Amino acid sequence: MSVHEPTSKAELSAAQCGVLRYVSEDSLRYHFQSSTNVEKYHTVDLEMWDTSGACSCEHFDIRIRPLLERRAIRPHSEESKCKHIRRAEKILCYWTKKALAAKQKT
């Protein structure tokens, strides 16, 4: 597990949205520091809901998860993602593009 301070453009963009720090277990699981309680982290698992993602934040648990379970909204729709899932996707996208660019250089 590694702790990241924002350094890349994607991470700095996330920091501007309120992400001060995040912890990455692997490329599909992240823990974002809460903007209201620095002792608390919200866990995002991008493997859940057919890789649409799930989050431990109240917004996801109270509003989004019940809609997904009732099939009132579809995974991968904008309505199925809280801000933490969107941030995790941005970070994953950044690191994926970075890895692809490095691979093309070799």
Secondary structure, 3 states (H helix, E strand, C coil): CEEECCCCHHHHHHHHCCCCCEEEEECCEEEEECCCCCCCEEEEECCHHHHCCEECCHHHHHHHHHHHHCCCCCCCCHHHCCHHHHHHHHHHHHHHHHHHHHHHHC
